[in-house]
């Protein structure tokens, strides 16, 4: 169907999970939610490595 979709899907799902964590943690700031997570917890969310704050901020504030 869309060959690029698999690449997007592997990046989208962990970011959606981070957004869920951000909302459920009731943090007022994305940076605080980013600091609260340990590297192992980022892996549980589905990230291959710890993303920097700017990637998450851009996704939440500008893509959504």
C-alpha positions, -999 to 999 in steps of 0.1 A, spaced: 0 0 0 24 28 12 60 16 15 70 45 36 43 37 62 64 11 80 91 37 86 66 62 99 48 36 120 80 26 139 86 63 148 50 72 155 40 46 180 66 54 206 58 91 203 21 85 208 30 64 239 51 93 252 21 117 246 -1 93 266 25 93 295 27 131 293 -11 134 296 -15 108 323 14 121 344 -3 155 345 30 172 339 26 208 329 58 207 307 71 183 281 106 189 295 96 177 329 80 145 315 111 139 295 134 143 326 112 121 347 117 91 324 147 68 328 164 53 297 149 19 304 114 35 305 120 50 271 128 15 258 95 3 273 77 30 254 93 17 222 121 40 215 154 25 203 174 52 221 166 81 244 152 109 222 161 144 229 136 168 242 133 188 209 121 157 190 93 152 215 84 189 218 82 192 180 59 162 178 35 173 205 34 210 198 38 211 160 28 178 145 -3 174 166 
